[in-house]
Amino acid sequence: MLKDGGWIAAIAGFVVIAAACAGSPPVASPGGSQATRTTAKASSVGIAPTAASAASPTQTAVRPGYILLEHVGNNADGTVAADTEVGTLWLVKADGSDLHQVAAGQPDTLFAGSRATGYNGKLGAAWSPDGVHIAFQTESDAATPIWETDVNSAAPRLLSTDCERLKWTCGDIWPAYSPDGKLLAFDRRTFDPDPSGVIAIRDLATGKVTLLESTRQGPPNQELGRAAWSPNGKQLAYYVVPKDTAGGDDAPLGTSVIYVVNADGTGVHTLETPGLAAGDPAWSPDGSLIVFSTTPLHEWESTGVEPFPNVYVIRPDGTGLVQLTHDYASASPSWTSDGKILFSNVDNDHDPALWLMDADGSNLTRIGPGSMRLLSAATGYTFYAHWQPTLLP
């Protein structure tokens, strides 16, 4: 099993793969129609998705609030990074202004930061619902804990206080705040004595951790992906990725599956997306839809398996599956607080950027000026982004 931050070292390699994909068609925008490839893919899906109409993109979205970027490579401001394989977090306004790193150089302890052996940086970031705090994970040879900072880059506070850090017996990854901000869901991975992963919930006031045992999966055969809360706080959506570990590369095998579970661990069931490698689910603010992508990048690109991501929406009851993008380069979707979908286009040949669209795929809008690119040797690589929930100015 790869260490939790193992995807970082492979990101630059994925960019090369994505740019050189055999048969990958040129696209003008994420809304561009790719009829031949779409038909071929949809034919393998048990419940054929409705295709959203191709959108006519506009060029720049100007909206309040920061966008939180999970970043690797050279610094997003174009300066040379000391270590291009260490993940960093950045904030930027939609017009490209006020770009700055979050909690630069912090934390700095024996298990996170420059003093930690094998340190891979910050990743797995999440906003608190009030748009003030930011949770993230770090990874090193010693530990994989979750921390919390704020929009002003306050010194990170350690949240993962109940794992044996020096022996690395367990690790906490992919934090997600509950809608009321009182709880933090995350994936807990246990390494010793028996490898496994389980969705856990931490009470941020008391520190108490509740393990949802019904979600436990046993690596090396399969692993858990990032979880997301329903807006009423009663359920979580997460995904499970089968793994092929025979060659030691931890590669995804077959299709990943999205599950829904009640916050008390009962009622686990799959969200039916037959034939799709579904992952990175996120609940709409009104609770009516779950957005997801195929071949989620955190899992596929980390092992060099070529991803072909598109963005879909589906109702929480498993009906109404709709394919919103058709370019096999749209990934990592998340919601804004007013019900729009933010996602990444990772086609390095055709203006890789952040895009915004309505829940039906319409009103496709590029984020930021033309100079604000996601994938660049000069300014590094961003595949996951999250809009500040309350859209603070």
C-alpha positions in Angstrom: 0.0 0.0 0.0 1.3 3.4 -0.9 1.8 5.9 1.8 -1.1 8.3 1.9 0.7 11.2 0.2 2.4 9.0 -2.4 0.5 10.6 -5.2 2.6 13.7 -4.9 5.7 12.3 -6.5 3.8 11.1 -9.6 1.9 14.3 -10.5 4.4 15.7 -12.9 4.5 12.3 -14.6 0.7 12.3 -14.9 0.8 15.6 -16.7 3.1 14.1 -19.3 0.8 11.1 -19.6 -2.3 13.3 -19.9 -0.7 15.4 -22.6 0.4 12.4 -24.6 -2.7 10.2 -24.2 -3.1 8.1 -27.4 -6.4 9.0 -29.0 -7.1 11.9 -26.7 -9.0 14.4 -28.9 -8.3 18.1 -28.9 -10.9 20.1 -26.9 -11.8 23.7 -27.0 -13.3 23.7 -23.5 -14.7 21.2 -20.9 -18.1 21.6 -22.5 -16.9 20.6 -26.0 -18.7 17.6 -27.4 -16.7 14.4 -28.1 -19.5 12.3 -29.7 -17.4 9.2 -30.6 -15.7 8.7 -27.3 -18.8 9.6 -25.3 -20.8 7.0 -27.1 -18.1 4.3 -26.6 -17.9 5.0 -22.9 -21.6 5.4 -22.3 -22.3 2.0 -23.9 -20.5 0.3 -21.0 -22.6 2.0 -18.3 -25.5 0.0 -16.9 -27.7 3.0 -16.4 -26.9 5.2 -19.3 -26.4 8.8 -18.2 -28.2 11.6 -19.7 -25.8 13.9 -21.6 -26.0 17.5 -20.7 -25.9 20.0 -23.5 -22.5 21.3 -24.5 -21.9 24.7 -22.8 -20.6 27.8 -24.5 -17.8 29.0 -22.2 -17.3 32.5 -21.0 -13.8 33.5 -20.2 -13.5 34.8 -16.6 -15.6 34.4 -13.5 -15.3 37.2 -10.9 -16.7 36.1 -7.6 -15.9 36.9 -4.0 -14.0 34.7 -1.7 -10.8 32.7 -1.9 -10.1 29.5 -3.8 -8.1 27.0 -1.9 -5.6 25.2 -4.1 -3.9 21.8 -3.4 -0.6 22.3 -5.1 2.7 20.6 -6.0 5.8 21.5 -8.0 7.2 25.0 -8.3 5.4 27.7 -6.3 2.1 28.9 -7.7 3.5 32.5 -7.8 6.2 31.3 -10.2 9.1 31.3 -7.7 11.3 28.2 -7.5 10.3 25.7 -4.8 13.0 24.2 -2.6 11.5 20.8 -3.2 9.1 20.3 -6.1 7.7 17.1 -4.6 6.4 18.6 -1.4 2.7 19.6 -1.5 1.7 23.1 -0.5 -1.6 25.0 -0.1 -2.4 28.3 -1.7 -5.2 30.9 -1.6 -6.2 33.0 -4.6 -9.1 35.2 -5.6 -11.1 34.4 -8.7 -9.4 37.2 -10.7 -6.0 35.8 -9.9 -5.2 38.4 -7.3 -4.0 38.0 -3.7 -2.2 34.7 -4.4 -0.3 33.5 -1.3 0.7 30.3 0.4 -1.1 29.0 3.4 1.0 28.6 6.6 4.2 28.5 4.6 6.9 26.5 6.4 4.5 25.3 9.0 4.0 23.0 10.8 7.7 22.3 11.6 8.0 19.4 14.0 9.8 16.0 14.1 6.9 14.4 12.1 5.9 17.3 9.8 8.0 20.0 8.1 11.6 20.4 7.2 12.9 18.4 10.1 10.7 15.4 9.3 12.3 12.6 7.3 10.4 11.8 4.1 8.1 14.9 4.4 5.7 15.2 1.5 3.9 18.4 2.5 0.3 19.4 2.8 -2.6 17.9 0.9 -6.2 16.8 1.4 -7.4 20.3 2.3 -10.9 21.3 3.4 -12.7 24.5 4.4 -14.8 24.8 7.6 -18.4 25.7 6.8 -17.9 29.3 8.0 -15.0 29.8 5.6 -12.5 30.6 8.4 -10.6 27.4 9.1 -8.7 25.0 6.8 -8.0 21.4 7.7 -5.3 19.5 5.9 -3.1 16.4 6.3 0.7 16.1 6.2 2.7 13.0 5.5 6.2 12.0 6.5 8.1 8.8 7.4 7.0 9.3 11.0 3.3 10.2 10.7 0.2 11.2 8.7 -1.8 13.5 10.9 -4.5 16.1 10.3 -4.0 19.8 11.2 -6.0 22.9 11.3 -5.1 26.5 10.4 -7.2 29.4 9.4 -7.6 31.8 6.4 -4.9 34.1 8.0 -2.4 31.2 8.2 -2.4 30.9 12.0 0.1 28.3 13.4 -1.4 24.9 12.6 -3.1 23.0 15.4 -2.7 19.3 15.6 -6.0 17.5 15.4 -4.8 13.9 15.1 -3.7 13.3 18.7 -4.6 9.6 19.2 -2.4 7.8 16.7 1.1 6.5 17.7 3.1 8.9 15.7 6.6 7.7 16.1 5.7 4.1 15.2 3.2 5.2 12.5 0.7 2.7 13.6 -2.2 4.7 12.0 -2.7 7.8 9.9 -5.5 10.2 9.4 -6.3 11.6 5.9 -8.9 13.5 3.8 -10.6 15.7 6.5 -14.1 17.0 5.9 -16.0 19.3 8.3 -19.6 18.6 9.2 -22.1 21.3 8.1 -22.3 22.8 11.6 -18.5 22.7 11.9 -18.5 20.7 15.1 -17.3 17.4 13.7 -14.5 16.3 11.3 -14.9 13.2 9.2 -11.7 11.6 7.9 -10.2 8.3 6.7 -8.2 6.5 9.4 -5.7 4.0 8.0 -4.2 1.5 10.3 -0.8 0.0 9.4 0.1 -2.2 12.3 -0.8 -5.0 13.1 -3.4 -5.4 10.4 -3.7 -2.9 7.5 -7.2 -1.4 7.1 -9.1 1.8 6.5 -12.3 3.1 8.1 -14.3 6.4 8.0 -14.0 8.1 11.4 -15.6 11.2 12.9 -13.8 13.4 15.4 -15.7 15.7 17.8 -13.6 18.9 17.5 -14.6 20.1 21.0 -13.7 17.0 22.9 -11.3 15.2 20.6 -13.4 12.0 20.8 -13.1 9.8 17.7 -15.9 7.5 16.6 -15.0 4.8 14.0 -17.8 3.8 11.6 -16.9 0.1 11.5 -19.4 -0.6 8.8 -17.2 1.3 6.4 -13.9 -0.6 7.2 -12.0 -1.8 4.2 -8.9 -4.0 4.1 -5.9 -3.0 2.1 -4.2 -4.2 0.0 -7.3 -5.3 -1.8 -9.2 -2.0 -1.6 -8.9 1.4 0.0 -11.2 4.3 1.0 -11.4 7.6 -0.8 -12.3 11.1 0.5 -15.7 11.4 2.3 -18.2 14.2 2.0 -21.1 15.2 4.3 -24.7 15.7 3.3 -25.8 19.3 4.0 -28.1 18.1 6.9 -25.2 16.3 8.5 -27.0 13.0 8.6 -25.0 11.1 6.0 -21.6 10.8 4.4 -20.7 9.8 0.8 -17.3 8.2 0.2 -15.8 5.8 -2.3 -13.9 2.6 -2.3 -11.1 1.7 -4.8 -10.1 -1.9 -5.6 -6.4 -2.2 -5.7 -4.0 -4.4 -7.7 -1.0 -4.8 -5.4 0.5 -7.9 -7.1 3.2 -5.7 -8.7 3.7 -3.5 -5.6 2.4 -0.4 -7.4 -0.9 -0.1 -5.7 -2.7 0.5 -9.0 -6.5 0.9 -9.2 -8.2 -2.3 -10.4 -11.6 -2.3 -12.2 -14.1 0.4 -11.1 -14.3 2.4 -7.9 -17.7 2.6 -6.1 -19.4 5.4 -4.2 -21.1 4.5 -0.9 -23.5 6.4 1.3 -23.6 5.8 5.1 -25.5 7.4 7.9 -23.4 9.4 10.3 -24.0 6.8 13.0 -22.5 4.0 10.8 -25.8 2.4 9.8 -27.5 2.1 6.4 -24.4 1.6 4.2 -25.3 1.2 0.6 -23.8 1.8 -2.8 -24.7 4.7 -5.1 -25.4 2.9 -8.4 -23.1 4.0 -11.1 -22.4 0.7 -13.0 -19.4 0.7 -15.2 -18.1 4.0 -14.0 -14.9 4.3 -11.9 -16.7 6.8 -9.7 -15.1 8.9 -6.9 -14.5 12.3 -5.3 -18.2 12.7 -4.4 -19.6 16.0 -3.1 -23.1 16.8 -2.0 -24.9 19.9 -3.4 -25.8 22.6 -0.8 -29.5 21.8 -1.1 -28.9 18.0 -0.8 -30.6 17.2 -4.1 -27.5 16.1 -6.0 -24.1 14.4 -5.6 -21.5 15.4 -8.0 -18.6 13.1 -8.8 -15.9 12.4 -11.3 -14.7 9.2 -13.0 -11.2 7.9 -12.4 -10.5 10.2 -9.4 -7.1 11.7 -9.7 -5.9 11.1 -6.2 -6.1 7.4 -7.0 -5.5 7.0 -10.7 -2.6 9.4 -11.4 -0.7 8.4 -8.2 0.3 5.0 -9.8 0.6 6.1 -13.4 -2.7 4.5 -14.5 -4.1 6.8 -17.2 -7.2 8.6 -16.0 -10.1 9.7 -18.3 -12.1 11.8 -15.9 -15.5 13.4 -16.6 -17.9 15.1 -14.2 -21.4 13.6 -13.5 -24.2 14.4 -11.1 -26.7 11.9 -9.6 -29.5 12.1 -7.0 -28.7 10.6 -3.6 -31.3 7.9 -4.2 -29.3 6.7 -7.3 -31.6 8.1 -10.0 -31.1 10.9 -12.5 -27.5 10.2 -13.5 -26.3 13.0 -15.9 -22.9 13.4 -17.6 -21.9 17.0 -17.5 -18.6 17.0 -19.3 -17.4 14.9 -22.3 -13.7 15.7 -22.7 -12.2 13.0 -20.5 -10.1 15.7 -18.8 -12.6 17.2 -16.3 -12.0 16.2 -12.7 -12.0 17.0 -9.0 -15.5 18.6 -8.7 -16.7 20.5 -5.7 -19.6 22.8 -4.9 -19.8 26.5 -4.2 -22.1 27.6 -1.5 -24.6 28.9 -4.1 -24.9 25.6 -5.9 -22.4 25.9 -8.8 -19.7 23.2 -9.6 -16.0 24.1 -9.5 -13.8 21.6 -11.3 -10.4 21.2 -12.9 -9.6 20.7 -16.5 -6.4 18.8 -16.7 -5.8 18.6 -20.5 -2.3 20.2 -20.6 -2.6 20.7 -24.4 -5.7 23.0 -24.1 -5.6 25.6 -21.4 -5.6 23.6 -18.1 -7.6 25.7 -15.7 -10.3 25.9 -13.1 -13.9 26.1 -14.5 -17.2 26.8 -13.0 -20.6 25.6 -14.2 -24.2 25.3 -13.1 -25.5 22.0 -11.7 -26.9 21.1 -15.2 -23.6 21.8 -17.0 -24.7 25.2 -18.4 -23.0 28.6 -18.0 -19.5 27.2 -18.3 -17.0 29.8 -17.1 -13.2 29.8 -16.9 -11.8 31.0 -13.6 -9.1 33.7 -13.5 -7.1 35.4 -16.2 -5.5 33.5 -19.1 -2.2 33.5 -17.2 -3.8 31.5 -14.3 -2.9 28.0 -15.5 -3.2 24.8 -13.5 -0.5 22.7 -15.0 2.9 24.3 -15.7 6.5 23.6 -14.9 7.0 27.2 -14.0 4.0 27.6 -11.6 3.5 24.0 -10.5 0.4 21.8 -10.7 -3.0 22.0 -9.1 -5.6 19.3 -9.5 -7.9 20.0 -6.5 -9.5 23.3 -5.6 -12.2 24.4 -3.1 -14.1 27.7 -3.0 -14.4 29.5 0.3 -17.9 28.3 1.5 -19.3 31.6 2.7 -17.9 33.7 -0.2 -16.3 36.2 2.1 -14.9 39.3 0.3 
